[in-house]
Amino acid sequence: MARDAGGDAGPGGGGPVDRLTAVLRPVRAGNGFEEALEQVLQVVRLGLVPAGGRLPAERELAQRLRISRVTLREVLKVLQDQGLVEARRGRYGGTFVLPRPDAGDGSDLRRRIAGADLEDVLRFREVLETGAAGLCAAHGLTGPGADRLREALERTREAPLDDYRRADTLLHLTLAELSGSPSLTAQYAAVRATVNDLLDCIPLLVRNLEHSQRQHTALVEAVLDGDAEGARETMREHCAGTAALLRGFLA
């Protein structure tokens, strides 16, 4: 019996595809790459396809996730770069799950994850971020405030890869500061420190950073246009993309 998509059929005749159905589902348009990566990571991390097993063919995966094969290949490339899967050519080729490495050198990552309630951090972050974005847009930013926000956005565009997360943090912190609520700013600074600890545990993904930059631009435009609902929705989607990546790698 083939070992594709999760290996041999399970007890009671439940085949491998049945196991994957619980995880693989069509992604939303806003964060297609991030949510697809989250789901495929879950397949691997949950052992739904065992070590040595083959993931579903690209065409099938792309159809189930409702993404293009180009996006899917970028997702699979991330997993290859992280040593989770390997691509094999030939008649019996495909994308195969690799044995998980020993966790002997992962003590720092485990400590960081154990010290944070991931879901609580992500939800609290979203509440603060969407609130700050909405307040800034509703109150209106002009003069020095608008200039500060534009400059913070420009720094993220110019930042080299190894300095991107710092520039990204400064942009979000600037938005919190411009909301006019010192309490919100203090709470955001605290939760962002925890978010950054978690982000340090996952790789920087160029595709995700490019997407984030487009969302940053849309967010700043909505704030400066006084579009409070648009600013909140853009920020909510932006936070959801980051949350998908963190859940995929760390949950």
PyMOL commands that set and color helices and strands:
alter all, ss='L'
color gray80, all
select helices_A, chain A and resi 11-13+16-21+29-45+58-65+69-81+103-105+107-114+118-139+143-158+161-178+182-199+206-224+228-250
alter helices_A, ss='H'
color red, helices_A
select strands_A, chain A and resi 85-88+94-97
alter strands_A, ss='S'
color yellow, strands_A
deselect
rebuild
show_as cartoon
